[in-house]
């Protein structure tokens, strides 16, 4: 029975996309390329802050004690650990976070959001919110956002 199921699945995967499916794939591909740049450009222009910096501060602000292991923060921000280390050094030099040795594992380090970092996040938040609304949500009027979020979650749950 599994051979039949596998064969049927193989044939199904070879069915060409419909014009509507093709349009979705092309639009999604373009969205994935353009949207991060657009959100980053708005933050840079209005706040002199990159989207990566904003993401680090946001993630830290949402955790208990405003602290995360550097490796977990890198994963949450979809960055390499070396990239996160460089970004954390920059944010630390600005006084937005400080790094401490991990109590549980002396080899690890934690990033801790400072009051200055939280204030900087709060200052940048209106710009980011306006950018997200303008570039994304203003174009989704009438769509079932709960279903859309569920579909995105389902697409990324097995990766």
C-alpha positions in Angstrom: 0.0 0.0 0.0 2.8 2.4 0.8 4.2 2.0 -2.7 0.9 3.1 -4.2 0.7 6.1 -1.9 4.3 7.0 -2.6 3.7 6.6 -6.4 0.6 8.7 -6.2 2.4 11.4 -4.2 5.2 11.4 -6.7 2.7 11.9 -9.6 0.9 14.6 -7.7 4.2 16.5 -7.1 4.8 16.6 -10.9 1.5 18.2 -11.7 2.2 21.7 -13.0 1.1 24.7 -11.0 -2.1 26.4 -12.1 -1.8 30.0 -13.2 -3.1 31.1 -9.8 -0.6 29.0 -8.0 2.2 30.3 -10.2 1.1 33.9 -9.5 1.2 33.2 -5.7 4.7 31.6 -6.0 6.1 34.6 -8.0 4.5 37.1 -5.7 5.7 35.3 -2.6 9.2 35.1 -3.9 9.2 38.8 -4.6 7.7 39.6 -1.2 10.4 37.5 0.5 13.1 39.5 -1.3 11.6 43.0 -1.1 9.8 43.2 2.2 12.8 42.8 4.6 14.7 45.5 2.6 11.7 47.9 2.8 11.2 47.4 6.5 15.0 47.8 7.1 15.1 50.9 4.9 12.3 52.6 6.8 14.0 52.0 10.2 17.4 53.1 8.8 16.0 56.3 7.3 13.8 57.3 10.2 15.7 55.8 13.2 19.2 55.1 12.1 18.6 51.5 13.3 18.8 48.3 11.2 16.0 45.8 11.3 18.5 43.3 12.8 19.2 45.7 15.7 15.5 46.2 16.2 14.9 42.5 16.2 17.6 41.9 18.9 16.1 44.6 21.1 12.6 43.3 20.6 13.4 39.7 21.3 15.3 40.7 24.5 12.4 42.9 25.6 10.0 39.9 25.3 11.9 37.5 27.5 11.8 37.1 31.3 14.5 39.2 32.8 15.1 40.8 29.3 17.9 38.2 28.9 18.7 35.5 26.4 21.6 33.2 25.7 23.5 34.6 22.8 23.0 31.3 20.8 19.2 31.4 21.4 19.1 35.1 20.4 21.0 34.3 17.2 18.5 31.6 16.4 15.5 33.8 17.2 16.9 36.6 14.9 17.9 34.1 12.2 21.6 35.0 12.4 24.8 33.1 12.8 26.4 33.2 16.2 29.4 35.1 14.9 27.0 37.6 13.2 25.1 38.0 16.5 28.4 38.4 18.4 29.3 41.3 16.1 25.9 42.9 16.4 25.8 42.5 20.2 29.2 44.2 20.4 27.8 47.2 18.5 24.6 47.3 20.6 26.8 47.0 23.7 28.9 49.9 22.6 25.8 52.0 22.3 24.7 50.9 25.8 21.6 49.0 24.5 22.6 45.7 26.0 25.4 44.1 28.0 26.8 40.6 27.9 27.3 38.4 30.9 28.7 34.9 31.5 26.1 32.2 31.6 25.7 30.9 35.1 24.6 27.4 33.9 27.5 27.1 31.4 30.6 29.2 31.8 31.3 28.8 28.0 28.1 30.6 27.1 27.1 34.2 27.3 23.8 36.0 27.9 22.7 39.2 26.3 20.8 41.5 28.7 18.7 44.4 27.5 19.5 47.7 29.3 17.1 50.4 30.2 18.7 52.5 27.5 18.1 49.7 25.0 14.5 49.4 26.0 14.0 53.1 25.6 15.6 52.9 22.2 13.3 50.1 21.2 10.3 52.1 22.4 11.5 55.1 20.4 11.8 53.0 17.2 8.6 51.1 17.6 6.2 53.7 16.1 8.4 53.8 13.0 8.4 50.0 12.7 4.7 49.8 13.3 3.9 52.4 10.6 6.2 50.6 8.2 4.6 47.2 8.8 1.1 48.6 8.4 2.0 50.5 5.2 4.0 47.7 3.5 1.9 44.7 4.7 -1.4 45.2 6.5 -2.7 48.0 4.3 -2.6 45.4 1.4 -4.4 42.6 3.3 -7.8 44.3 3.8 -10.6 41.7 3.6 -8.3 38.7 4.1 -8.8 36.3 6.9 -5.7 37.1 8.9 -6.2 34.2 11.3 -6.2 31.8 8.4 -3.3 33.5 6.8 -1.2 33.3 10.0 -2.2 29.6 10.4 -1.1 28.9 6.8 2.3 30.6 7.3 2.8 28.7 10.6 1.9 25.4 8.9 4.4 26.1 6.1 7.2 26.7 8.5 6.4 24.1 11.2 8.3 21.3 9.4 11.5 23.3 8.7 
